[in-house]
């Protein structure tokens, strides 16, 4: 038998085996693999691969990471074959919870029909504190000497492990409290800020949010009557955000 005849027989046999194997059974699901640390700002390679019983009639892989992905057939050390697609992405907090869906389509009955299988994987990405904010209660104008409650909040993964409150004095920042809540008496022009920290803060930076309480005096005089002067001290709150990210 000639070499051409042998190749033809092998191709037909492989195609027939593939058809018989998949006609009654569901095709094997593709496999999704991720190399690298799932952390913000890290680059990772994501690979979807599928068992390829016949390299002359390989399966087709598609996924939601990229359209028209290039399918590559790879021969393994044991003589089997695998079809792969791959993409490298730089992670951010927006990738956390993202669902990767990879589908494989196998031709059967000499390409007259197809069978499909699917695999999904959800990304779990760690990131430093984001959207840190301070809320003030009560809001609006408050009287001098009254107390206001400050609340610091932030989203992070892993969750924020520590909130630290600082007061800006003439000698520099001074730690005044720890925890997400802090109560302060409005007595003077004072600057406060909250620092949200998690396990990634050392390599990804921290987020600062300053809450400034401004005290001002309003002098009221009576022009119609001889009444004694009265003074009222009220406070208004102003929020300003300062975000610091390590390079």
C-alpha positions as CSV (number, residue, x, y, z in Angstrom):
1,X,0.0,0.0,0.0
2,X,1.3,3.4,-0.9
3,X,2.0,6.2,1.5
4,X,-0.9,8.2,0.1
5,X,-3.2,5.3,0.6
6,X,-2.1,4.9,4.2
7,X,-2.6,8.5,5.0
8,X,-6.1,8.4,3.4
9,X,-7.0,5.4,5.4
10,X,-5.7,7.0,8.6
11,X,-7.7,10.3,7.9
12,X,-10.9,8.4,7.2
13,X,-10.5,6.2,10.2
14,X,-9.8,9.1,12.5
15,X,-12.9,11.0,11.1
16,X,-15.1,7.9,11.6
17,X,-13.8,7.4,15.1
18,X,-14.5,11.0,15.9
19,X,-18.0,10.7,14.5
20,X,-18.8,7.5,16.4
21,X,-17.4,8.9,19.7
22,X,-19.4,12.1,19.6
23,X,-22.7,11.0,18.0
24,X,-24.0,9.4,21.2
25,X,-21.8,11.3,23.8
26,X,-21.4,14.9,24.7
27,X,-18.0,16.3,23.6
28,X,-15.5,17.1,26.4
29,X,-15.7,20.7,27.7
30,X,-12.8,23.0,27.0
31,X,-10.4,23.9,29.8
32,X,-9.6,27.5,31.0
33,X,-6.3,28.2,32.6
34,X,-4.8,31.4,34.0
35,X,-1.1,32.0,34.6
36,X,0.0,34.8,36.9
37,X,-1.3,36.5,40.1
38,X,-4.9,37.7,40.0
39,X,-4.0,41.1,41.3
40,X,-4.7,44.7,40.1
41,X,-2.1,45.9,37.6
42,X,-0.7,42.4,37.0
43,X,-0.6,40.9,33.5
44,X,-1.9,37.4,33.2
45,X,-2.2,34.9,30.3
46,X,-5.5,33.2,29.9
47,X,-5.7,30.1,27.8
48,X,-8.6,28.0,26.6
49,X,-7.8,24.5,25.3
50,X,-9.7,21.6,23.9
51,X,-9.1,17.9,23.3
52,X,-8.3,17.4,19.6
53,X,-8.8,13.7,18.5
54,X,-8.2,14.5,14.8
55,X,-5.8,17.4,14.0
56,X,-6.9,17.2,10.3
57,X,-10.5,18.2,11.4
58,X,-9.8,20.2,14.6
59,X,-12.4,21.8,16.8
60,X,-13.1,25.5,16.8
61,X,-12.6,27.5,20.0
62,X,-14.3,30.9,20.7
63,X,-14.7,33.0,23.8
64,X,-15.9,36.4,25.0
65,X,-12.4,37.8,25.6
66,X,-11.7,38.3,21.9
67,X,-13.4,37.9,18.6
68,X,-11.8,35.9,15.8
69,X,-9.2,34.4,18.2
70,X,-6.5,32.5,16.4
71,X,-6.8,28.7,17.0
72,X,-3.5,27.0,17.4
73,X,-3.0,23.2,17.3
74,X,-0.3,21.8,19.6
75,X,1.1,18.3,19.7
76,X,1.6,17.0,23.2
77,X,4.5,14.8,24.4
78,X,2.2,11.7,24.5
79,X,1.4,12.1,20.8
80,X,-2.1,13.6,21.3
81,X,-3.2,17.0,20.1
82,X,-4.7,20.1,21.7
83,X,-6.3,23.2,20.2
84,X,-5.7,26.4,22.1
85,X,-6.5,30.1,22.1
86,X,-4.8,32.6,24.3
87,X,-4.9,36.2,25.4
88,X,-2.9,38.4,27.8
89,X,-4.7,41.1,29.8
90,X,-3.7,43.6,32.5
91,X,-6.0,43.2,35.4
92,X,-7.9,46.0,37.2
93,X,-10.6,46.1,39.8
94,X,-13.2,46.0,37.0
95,X,-12.1,42.4,36.1
96,X,-13.2,41.1,39.5
97,X,-16.2,39.0,39.1
98,X,-15.9,38.9,35.3
99,X,-17.1,35.6,33.7
100,X,-14.9,34.1,31.0
101,X,-16.9,31.9,28.7
102,X,-15.1,29.5,26.2
103,X,-17.0,27.3,23.7
104,X,-15.7,24.5,21.6
105,X,-17.4,23.2,18.4
106,X,-16.5,19.8,17.0
107,X,-17.3,18.7,13.5
108,X,-19.0,15.3,13.3
109,X,-20.3,13.0,10.5
110,X,-17.5,14.3,8.2
111,X,-18.4,17.9,8.9
112,X,-22.2,17.5,8.2
113,X,-23.0,18.2,11.9
114,X,-21.4,19.8,14.9
115,X,-21.4,19.3,18.6
116,X,-20.6,22.0,21.1
117,X,-19.5,22.2,24.7
118,X,-18.8,25.2,27.0
119,X,-16.7,26.1,30.0
120,X,-17.0,29.2,32.3
121,X,-14.6,30.7,34.8
122,X,-15.1,33.7,37.1
123,X,-12.1,36.0,37.8
124,X,-11.4,36.9,41.4
125,X,-9.1,39.9,41.3
126,X,-7.5,41.5,44.4
127,X,-7.2,45.3,44.4
128,X,-6.4,48.2,46.7
129,X,-9.1,50.4,48.3
130,X,-11.2,52.2,45.8
131,X,-13.9,54.9,45.9
132,X,-13.0,55.9,49.5
133,X,-15.4,58.5,50.8
134,X,-16.4,60.3,54.0
135,X,-20.0,61.1,55.0
136,X,-20.9,63.7,57.7
137,X,-23.9,63.5,60.0
138,X,-25.8,65.7,60.5
139,X,-25.2,67.2,57.1
140,X,-25.5,70.9,56.3
141,X,-25.0,73.8,58.7
142,X,-24.3,72.9,62.3
143,X,-23.7,75.1,65.4
144,X,-20.3,75.7,66.9
145,X,-19.6,73.3,69.7
146,X,-21.9,70.6,68.4
147,X,-20.8,67.1,67.5
148,X,-20.7,65.6,64.1
149,X,-20.2,62.0,63.1
150,X,-17.8,61.1,60.3
151,X,-18.0,57.8,58.5
152,X,-15.3,56.4,56.2
153,X,-16.2,53.8,53.6
154,X,-14.3,52.1,50.8
155,X,-14.4,49.0,48.6
156,X,-11.4,46.7,48.4
157,X,-10.5,43.1,47.9
158,X,-9.5,41.7,50.3
159,X,-11.7,44.0,52.4
160,X,-10.4,47.0,54.2
161,X,-8.5,45.8,57.3
162,X,-8.0,49.2,58.9
163,X,-9.5,52.7,58.8
164,X,-7.3,55.4,60.4
165,X,-8.3,59.0,61.1
166,X,-5.9,61.9,61.1
167,X,-6.1,65.5,62.0
168,X,-3.9,68.1,60.3
169,X,-2.3,70.3,62.9
170,X,0.4,72.9,62.6
171,X,2.9,70.2,63.5
172,X,1.7,67.9,60.8
173,X,-0.7,64.9,60.6
174,X,-1.8,63.5,64.0
175,X,-3.6,60.2,64.5
176,X,-6.8,60.7,66.3
177,X,-8.8,57.5,65.9
178,X,-9.1,54.1,64.2
179,X,-12.2,52.5,62.8
180,X,-14.7,53.5,60.2
181,X,-16.5,56.0,62.5
182,X,-15.2,59.1,64.2
183,X,-17.1,61.8,66.2
184,X,-15.7,65.3,66.5
185,X,-16.8,68.6,68.2
186,X,-16.9,71.5,65.8
187,X,-14.8,74.1,67.6
188,X,-12.3,75.5,65.1
189,X,-11.1,75.3,61.5
190,X,-9.9,71.7,61.3
191,X,-8.8,69.3,58.6
192,X,-9.4,65.5,59.0
193,X,-8.8,62.7,56.6
194,X,-9.3,58.9,56.6
195,X,-6.9,56.3,55.3
196,X,-8.3,53.0,54.1
197,X,-5.8,50.1,54.2
198,X,-5.9,46.5,53.0
199,X,-3.2,43.8,52.4
200,X,-2.4,45.2,49.0
201,X,-1.8,48.8,50.1
202,X,2.0,48.5,50.3
203,X,2.4,47.7,46.7
204,X,-0.6,49.5,45.1
205,X,-0.8,52.7,47.2
206,X,-3.5,54.1,49.4
207,X,-6.4,56.4,49.0
208,X,-6.9,59.5,51.2
209,X,-10.0,61.4,51.6
210,X,-10.0,64.7,53.4
211,X,-13.0,66.1,55.2
212,X,-12.7,69.8,56.1
213,X,-14.9,71.4,58.7
214,X,-14.9,75.2,58.3
215,X,-16.1,77.4,61.1
216,X,-17.2,80.9,60.4
217,X,-18.9,83.7,62.5
218,X,-21.9,85.6,61.4
219,X,-22.5,88.9,63.1
220,X,-26.0,90.2,63.2
221,X,-26.8,93.8,64.2
222,X,-30.2,95.3,64.7
223,X,-30.8,98.5,62.7
224,X,-34.3,99.1,63.9
225,X,-34.1,98.6,67.6
226,X,-31.5,99.2,70.3
227,X,-30.8,95.5,70.9
228,X,-27.5,94.0,72.1
229,X,-25.3,92.5,69.6
230,X,-25.6,88.8,69.0
231,X,-23.2,86.4,67.5
232,X,-23.8,83.0,66.0
233,X,-21.2,80.5,65.0
234,X,-22.1,78.0,62.5
235,X,-20.3,75.4,60.5
236,X,-20.4,74.3,57.0
237,X,-18.8,71.1,55.7
238,X,-16.8,70.8,52.6
239,X,-15.5,67.5,51.2
240,X,-12.5,67.2,49.0
241,X,-10.9,64.1,47.8
242,X,-7.2,63.4,47.4
243,X,-6.2,60.1,45.8
244,X,-2.6,58.9,45.9
245,X,-1.5,55.9,43.8
246,X,1.9,54.4,43.9
247,X,3.6,54.2,40.5
